[in-house]
Amino acid sequence: MIVVNVKENESIDKALKRFKKKFEKTGALKEVRSRQHFVKPSVARRKEVIRAAYRQKMRDLDS
C-alpha cells in the first residue's frame, strides 16, 4: 500500500503529484496492462531484441 503523508500547509496537488510518482515507481499499472493478454515467451523475446537493437541504433547515431 502506498502511503503519502500530507505535510502542513502543503497543497493537495503537490501531495497527489508525489502519490502519482510513487505509484508509477511500483509499476503496478504497467503490470496490469501486460497481464490483459497472454504473449508467448518467444514473441516477448523477439520484441525485446528488436527494442534493444533500436535503442542501440539510436545511441550510435547520437555519438
N, CA, C and O atoms as a Tinker XYZ file with bonds, in Angstrom:
   252  protein
     1  N      0.838000   -1.166000    0.000000    73     2
     2  CA     0.000000    0.000000    0.000000    64     1     3
     3  C      0.888000    1.236000    0.000000    63     2     4     5
     4  O      1.902000    1.292000    0.696000    81     3
     5  N      0.494000    2.209000   -0.780000    73     3     6
     6  CA     1.263000    3.446000   -0.883000    64     5     7
     7  C      0.710000    4.445000    0.129000    63     6     8     9
     8  O     -0.495000    4.694000    0.180000    81     7
     9  N      1.600000    5.005000    0.923000    73     7    10
    10  CA     1.199000    5.988000    1.918000    64     9    11
    11  C      1.918000    7.292000    1.604000    63    10    12    13
    12  O      3.139000    7.325000    1.451000    81    11
    13  N      1.139000    8.365000    1.512000    73    11    14
    14  CA     1.698000    9.689000    1.286000    64    13    15
    15  C      1.203000   10.582000    2.415000    63    14    16    17
    16  O      0.008000   10.857000    2.527000    81    15
    17  N      2.125000   11.025000    3.241000    73    15    18
    18  CA     1.754000   11.918000    4.334000    64    17    19
    19  C      1.689000   13.342000    3.815000    63    18    20    21
    20  O      2.648000   13.845000    3.231000    81    19
    21  N      0.548000   13.989000    4.031000    73    19    22
    22  CA     0.371000   15.372000    3.605000    64    21    23
    23  C      0.945000   16.266000    4.693000    63    22    24    25
    24  O      0.515000   16.233000    5.846000    81    23
    25  N      1.918000   17.059000    4.299000    73    23    26
    26  CA     2.586000   17.934000    5.260000    64    25    27
    27  C      1.712000   19.151000    5.544000    63    26    28    29
    28  O      0.776000   19.456000    4.805000    81    27
    29  N      2.039000   19.820000    6.613000    73    27    30
    30  CA     1.287000   21.006000    6.994000    64    29    31
    31  C      1.467000   22.090000    5.942000    63    30    32    33
    32  O      2.583000   22.315000    5.473000    81    31
    33  N      0.397000   22.758000    5.570000    73    31    34
    34  CA     0.385000   23.830000    4.570000    64    33    35
    35  C      0.829000   23.346000    3.182000    63    34    36    37
    36  O      1.304000   24.144000    2.374000    81    35
    37  N      0.677000   22.049000    2.905000    73    35    38
    38  CA     1.021000   21.524000    1.582000    64    37    39
    39  C     -0.261000   21.396000    0.768000    63    38    40    41
    40  O     -1.285000   20.931000    1.269000    81    39
    41  N     -0.191000   21.808000   -0.475000    73    39    42
    42  CA    -1.388000   21.730000   -1.299000    64    41    43
    43  C     -1.683000   20.272000   -1.669000    63    42    44    45
    44  O     -0.787000   19.429000   -1.702000    81    43
    45  N     -2.931000   20.007000   -1.940000    73    43    46
    46  CA    -3.353000   18.665000   -2.331000    64    45    47
    47  C     -2.718000   18.286000   -3.660000    63    46    48    49
    48  O     -2.407000   17.118000   -3.890000    81    47
    49  N     -2.524000   19.266000   -4.534000    73    47    50
    50  CA    -1.918000   18.991000   -5.836000    64    49    51
    51  C     -0.509000   18.419000   -5.688000    63    50    52    53
    52  O     -0.140000   17.470000   -6.380000    81    51
    53  N      0.272000   19.002000   -4.782000    73    51    54
    54  CA     1.634000   18.504000   -4.570000    64    53    55
    55  C      1.619000   17.098000   -3.988000    63    54    56    57
    56  O      2.408000   16.246000   -4.397000    81    55
    57  N      0.725000   16.853000   -3.033000    73    55    58
    58  CA     0.622000   15.528000   -2.423000    64    57    59
    59  C      0.181000   14.504000   -3.463000    63    58    60    61
    60  O      0.684000   13.381000   -3.482000    81    59
    61  N     -0.748000   14.883000   -4.320000    73    59    62
    62  CA    -1.216000   13.995000   -5.377000    64    61    63
    63  C     -0.103000   13.697000   -6.369000    63    62    64    65
    64  O      0.017000   12.573000   -6.858000    81    63
    65  N      0.707000   14.697000   -6.662000    73    63    66
    66  CA     1.838000   14.503000   -7.570000    64    65    67
    67  C      2.833000   13.515000   -6.974000    63    66    68    69
    68  O      3.356000   12.659000   -7.688000    81    67
    69  N      3.103000   13.623000   -5.659000    73    67    70
    70  CA     4.007000   12.682000   -5.003000    64    69    71
    71  C      3.427000   11.270000   -5.020000    63    70    72    73
    72  O      4.149000   10.293000   -5.217000    81    71
    73  N      2.101000   11.175000   -4.809000    73    71    74
    74  CA     1.447000    9.865000   -4.856000    64    73    75
    75  C      1.581000    9.240000   -6.241000    63    74    76    77
    76  O      1.917000    8.061000   -6.364000    81    75
    77  N      1.322000   10.019000   -7.274000    73    75    78
    78  CA     1.420000    9.512000   -8.643000    64    77    79
    79  C      2.833000    9.043000   -8.953000    63    78    80    81
    80  O      3.018000    8.022000   -9.616000    81    79
    81  N      3.829000    9.782000   -8.481000    73    79    82
    82  CA     5.229000    9.421000   -8.713000    64    81    83
    83  C      5.553000    8.086000   -8.030000    63    82    84    85
    84  O      6.202000    7.224000   -8.623000    81    83
    85  N      5.096000    7.920000   -6.780000    73    83    86
    86  CA     5.328000    6.672000   -6.063000    64    85    87
    87  C      4.611000    5.508000   -6.743000    63    86    88    89
    88  O      5.158000    4.412000   -6.864000    81    87
    89  N      3.384000    5.759000   -7.183000    73    87    90
    90  CA     2.590000    4.722000   -7.838000    64    89    91
    91  C      3.246000    4.297000   -9.148000    63    90    92    93
    92  O      3.270000    3.109000   -9.470000    81    91
    93  N      3.771000    5.240000   -9.894000    73    91    94
    94  CA     4.442000    4.943000  -11.160000    64    93    95
    95  C      5.694000    4.100000  -10.914000    63    94    96    97
    96  O      6.009000    3.208000  -11.702000    81    95
    97  N      6.409000    4.384000   -9.818000    73    95    98
    98  CA     7.625000    3.627000   -9.496000    64    97    99
    99  C      7.332000    2.164000   -9.190000    63    98   100   101
   100  O      8.166000    1.300000   -9.458000    81    99
   101  N      6.156000    1.876000   -8.632000    73    99   102
   102  CA     5.834000    0.497000   -8.296000    64   101   103
   103  C      5.630000   -0.349000   -9.542000    63   102   104   105
   104  O      5.866000   -1.557000   -9.505000    81   103
   105  N      5.201000    0.251000  -10.636000    73   103   106
   106  CA     4.988000   -0.487000  -11.879000    64   105   107
   107  C      3.712000   -1.296000  -11.878000    63   106   108   109
   108  O      3.564000   -2.202000  -12.698000    81   107
   109  N      2.792000   -1.001000  -10.993000    73   107   110
   110  CA     1.554000   -1.762000  -10.876000    64   109   111
   111  C      0.693000   -1.628000  -12.128000    63   110   112   113
   112  O      0.165000   -2.622000  -12.627000    81   111
   113  N      0.551000   -0.422000  -12.630000    73   111   114
   114  CA    -0.293000   -0.195000  -13.801000    64   113   115
   115  C      0.293000   -0.870000  -15.038000    63   114   116   117
   116  O     -0.440000   -1.420000  -15.860000    81   115
   117  N      1.611000   -0.827000  -15.164000    73   115   118
   118  CA     2.289000   -1.476000  -16.283000    64   117   119
   119  C      2.053000   -2.981000  -16.248000    63   118   120   121
   120  O      1.822000   -3.608000  -17.282000    81   119
   121  N      2.114000   -3.557000  -15.040000    73   119   122
   122  CA     1.897000   -4.995000  -14.898000    64   121   123
   123  C      0.461000   -5.371000  -15.235000    63   122   124   125
   124  O      0.226000   -6.386000  -15.890000    81   123
   125  N     -0.489000   -4.577000  -14.799000    73   123   126
   126  CA    -1.899000   -4.855000  -15.092000    64   125   127
   127  C     -2.128000   -4.846000  -16.592000    63   126   128   129
   128  O     -2.809000   -5.723000  -17.126000    81   127
   129  N     -1.566000   -3.864000  -17.269000    73   127   130
   130  CA    -1.739000   -3.780000  -18.720000    64   129   131
   131  C     -1.080000   -4.962000  -19.425000    63   130   132   133
   132  O     -1.617000   -5.474000  -20.407000    81   131
   133  N      0.074000   -5.396000  -18.933000    73   131   134
   134  CA     0.755000   -6.517000  -19.574000    64   133   135
   135  C      0.015000   -7.824000  -19.349000    63   134   136   137
   136  O      0.138000   -8.743000  -20.160000    81   135
   137  N     -0.745000   -7.932000  -18.276000    73   135   138
   138  CA    -1.477000   -9.159000  -17.966000    64   137   139
   139  C     -2.841000   -9.227000  -18.651000    63   138   140   141
   140  O     -3.549000  -10.223000  -18.506000    81   139
   141  N     -3.218000   -8.195000  -19.389000    73   139   142
   142  CA    -4.524000   -8.204000  -20.035000    64   141   143
   143  C     -4.611000   -9.256000  -21.131000    63   142   144   145
   144  O     -5.694000   -9.767000  -21.415000    81   143
   145  N     -3.497000   -9.580000  -21.741000    73   143   146
   146  CA    -3.497000  -10.632000  -22.755000    64   145   147
   147  C     -2.186000  -11.401000  -22.675000    63   146   148   149
   148  O     -1.154000  -10.858000  -22.282000    81   147
   149  N     -2.245000  -12.674000  -23.054000    73   147   150
   150  CA    -1.064000  -13.530000  -22.980000    64   149   151
   151  C     -0.178000  -13.308000  -24.192000    63   150   152   153
   152  O     -0.654000  -13.239000  -25.325000    81   151
   153  N      1.118000  -13.195000  -23.936000    73   151   154
   154  CA     2.101000  -13.075000  -25.009000    64   153   155
   155  C      3.052000  -14.255000  -24.870000    63   154   156   157
   156  O      3.628000  -14.485000  -23.806000    81   155
   157  N      3.206000  -14.999000  -25.961000    73   155   158
   158  CA     4.095000  -16.151000  -25.917000    64   157   159
   159  C      5.514000  -15.683000  -25.596000    63   158   160   161
   160  O      5.920000  -14.602000  -26.023000    81   159
   161  N      6.269000  -16.486000  -24.849000    73   159   162
   162  CA     7.632000  -16.095000  -24.483000    64   161   163
   163  C      8.521000  -15.810000  -25.690000    63   162   164   165
   164  O      9.357000  -14.908000  -25.646000    81   163
   165  N      8.343000  -16.573000  -26.766000    73   163   166
   166  CA     9.168000  -16.342000  -27.953000    64   165   167
   167  C      8.870000  -14.980000  -28.575000    63   166   168   169
   168  O      9.776000  -14.300000  -29.058000    81   167
   169  N      7.605000  -14.589000  -28.561000    73   167   170
   170  CA     7.214000  -13.287000  -29.110000    64   169   171
   171  C      7.748000  -12.169000  -28.218000    63   170   172   173
   172  O      8.217000  -11.145000  -28.715000    81   171
   173  N      7.678000  -12.363000  -26.914000    73   171   174
   174  CA     8.180000  -11.355000  -25.980000    64   173   175
   175  C      9.687000  -11.158000  -26.158000    63   174   176   177
   176  O     10.171000  -10.026000  -26.166000    81   175
   177  N     10.429000  -12.266000  -26.302000    73   175   178
   178  CA    11.878000  -12.164000  -26.522000    64   177   179
   179  C     12.180000  -11.441000  -27.821000    63   178   180   181
   180  O     13.069000  -10.591000  -27.872000    81   179
   181  N     11.449000  -11.775000  -28.861000    73   179   182
   182  CA    11.682000  -11.152000  -30.163000    64   181   183
   183  C     11.448000   -9.639000  -30.089000    63   182   184   185
   184  O     12.228000   -8.854000  -30.627000    81   183
   185  N     10.365000   -9.245000  -29.415000    73   183   186
   186  CA    10.079000   -7.812000  -29.264000    64   185   187
   187  C     11.188000   -7.113000  -28.486000    63   186   188   189
   188  O     11.598000   -6.004000  -28.829000    81   187
   189  N     11.668000   -7.776000  -27.434000    73   187   190
   190  CA    12.727000   -7.188000  -26.612000    64   189   191
   191  C     14.011000   -7.020000  -27.413000    63   190   192   193
   192  O     14.694000   -6.004000  -27.285000    81   191
   193  N     14.345000   -8.013000  -28.242000    73   191   194
   194  CA    15.549000   -7.924000  -29.075000    64   193   195
   195  C     15.410000   -6.777000  -30.072000    63   194   196   197
   196  O     16.363000   -6.031000  -30.300000    81   195
   197  N     14.240000   -6.636000  -30.660000    73   195   198
   198  CA    14.010000   -5.542000  -31.628000    64   197   199
   199  C     14.134000   -4.194000  -30.926000    63   198   200   201
   200  O     14.742000   -3.267000  -31.463000    81   199
   201  N     13.552000   -4.079000  -29.709000    73   199   202
   202  CA    13.656000   -2.822000  -28.957000    64   201   203
   203  C     15.106000   -2.501000  -28.618000    63   202   204   205
   204  O     15.543000   -1.357000  -28.747000    81   203
   205  N     15.848000   -3.514000  -28.185000    73   203   206
   206  CA    17.249000   -3.314000  -27.815000    64   205   207
   207  C     18.068000   -2.872000  -29.015000    63   206   208   209
   208  O     18.928000   -2.000000  -28.890000    81   207
   209  N     17.811000   -3.463000  -30.180000    73   207   210
   210  CA    18.528000   -3.077000  -31.388000    64   209   211
   211  C     18.209000   -1.629000  -31.765000    63   210   212   213
   212  O     19.095000   -0.881000  -32.180000    81   211
   213  N     16.953000   -1.243000  -31.620000    73   211   214
   214  CA    16.539000    0.129000  -31.930000    64   213   215
   215  C     17.224000    1.116000  -30.984000    63   214   216   217
   216  O     17.742000    2.144000  -31.420000    81   215
   217  N     17.223000    0.794000  -29.679000    73   215   218
   218  CA    17.877000    1.687000  -28.717000    64   217   219
   219  C     19.364000    1.812000  -29.005000    63   218   220   221
   220  O     19.926000    2.905000  -28.929000    81   219
   221  N     20.000000    0.697000  -29.336000    73   219   222
   222  CA    21.428000    0.719000  -29.654000    64   221   223
   223  C     21.694000    1.573000  -30.892000    63   222   224   225
   224  O     22.660000    2.334000  -30.938000    81   223
   225  N     20.833000    1.438000  -31.885000    73   223   226
   226  CA    20.967000    2.227000  -33.115000    64   225   227
   227  C     20.853000    3.722000  -32.811000    63   226   228   229
   228  O     21.614000    4.525000  -33.350000    81   227
   229  N     19.904000    4.095000  -31.949000    73   227   230
   230  CA    19.733000    5.495000  -31.589000    64   229   231
   231  C     20.949000    6.018000  -30.819000    63   230   232   233
   232  O     21.372000    7.156000  -31.025000    81   231
   233  N     21.510000    5.192000  -29.934000    73   231   234
   234  CA    22.702000    5.600000  -29.193000    64   233   235
   235  C     23.877000    5.809000  -30.141000    63   234   236   237
   236  O     24.649000    6.755000  -29.986000    81   235
   237  N     24.005000    4.926000  -31.114000    73   235   238
   238  CA    25.115000    5.042000  -32.071000    64   237   239
   239  C     24.982000    6.307000  -32.919000    63   238   240   241
   240  O     25.983000    6.922000  -33.284000    81   239
   241  N     23.749000    6.690000  -33.228000    73   239   242
   242  CA    23.543000    7.907000  -34.024000    64   241   243
   243  C     23.886000    9.161000  -33.231000    63   242   244   245
   244  O     24.374000   10.144000  -33.788000    81   243
   245  N     23.624000    9.121000  -31.914000    73   243   246
   246  CA    23.908000   10.277000  -31.066000    64   245   247
   247  C     25.398000   10.500000  -30.876000    63   246   248   249
   248  O     25.831000   11.641000  -30.710000    81   247
   249  N     26.179000    9.453000  -30.895000    73   247   250
   250  CA    27.623000    9.568000  -30.637000    64   249   251
   251  C     28.388000   10.115000  -31.787000    63   250   252
   252  O     29.607000   10.263000  -31.703000    81   251
